[in-house]
Amino acid sequence: MLLLAAERRSRLINVSITLSTIAALLVALVVALLFASTFVPINLAGSVALIFVLAMTALVGALLSFLLEVRVAIAALRIGQ
């Protein structure tokens, strides 16, 4: 039972870390695009908005995955008592 919990926890942690990294990279891209838009006369508002929404979606997914991992860990501790 504990081995199954550990396997599920590792998958959830992996998903959480991956989504967090994607969110951070997308936020960095938003900052770079906003900085570049001051020098290049191209309207990047739509692209920036879309990338920002994707970043926030990835962040929410990462936090939900982390929350699930914590719940699995707590449940495994309760079973082990």
C-alpha positions in Angstrom: 0.0 0.0 0.0 2.8 2.4 0.9 4.6 1.6 -2.4 1.5 2.5 -4.4 1.2 5.8 -2.5 4.9 6.5 -3.1 4.4 5.9 -6.8 1.4 8.2 -7.0 3.2 10.8 -5.0 6.2 10.7 -7.3 4.0 11.1 -10.4 2.1 14.1 -8.8 5.4 15.7 -7.8 6.7 15.3 -11.3 3.6 16.9 -12.8 3.8 19.7 -10.3 7.4 20.5 -10.9 6.9 20.3 -14.7 3.9 22.6 -14.7 5.7 25.0 -12.3 8.6 25.2 -14.7 6.4 25.7 -17.7 4.6 28.5 -15.9 7.9 30.2 -14.9 9.1 30.0 -18.5 5.9 31.4 -19.9 6.0 34.3 -17.4 9.6 35.0 -18.5 8.4 35.0 -22.1 5.7 37.5 -21.2 8.2 39.8 -19.7 10.5 39.5 -22.7 7.7 40.2 -25.1 6.5 43.2 -23.1 10.1 44.5 -23.0 10.5 43.9 -26.8 7.2 45.5 -27.6 8.6 48.9 -26.5 11.3 48.7 -29.2 9.5 46.9 -32.0 6.4 48.6 -33.5 4.4 45.4 -33.4 1.2 44.9 -31.5 1.9 41.9 -29.2 -1.0 42.4 -26.8 -2.9 39.4 -28.0 0.1 37.1 -27.8 1.1 38.4 -24.4 -2.5 37.9 -23.1 -2.6 34.3 -24.4 0.8 33.4 -23.0 -0.1 34.9 -19.7 -3.4 32.9 -19.5 -1.4 29.7 -20.4 1.1 30.6 -17.6 -1.7 31.0 -15.0 -3.3 27.8 -16.2 0.0 25.9 -15.8 0.4 27.5 -12.3 -3.0 26.4 -11.2 -2.4 22.9 -12.5 0.9 22.8 -10.6 -0.7 23.9 -7.4 -3.6 21.5 -7.7 -1.1 18.7 -8.4 0.9 19.6 -5.3 -2.3 19.7 -3.2 -3.2 16.2 -4.4 0.3 15.0 -3.5 0.0 16.4 0.0 -3.3 14.7 0.4 -1.9 11.4 -0.7 1.1 11.8 1.7 -1.2 12.5 4.6 -3.5 9.6 3.7 -0.4 7.3 3.6 0.7 8.5 7.0 -2.7 7.8 8.5 -2.7 4.3 7.0 0.8 3.6 8.4 -0.1 4.4 12.0 
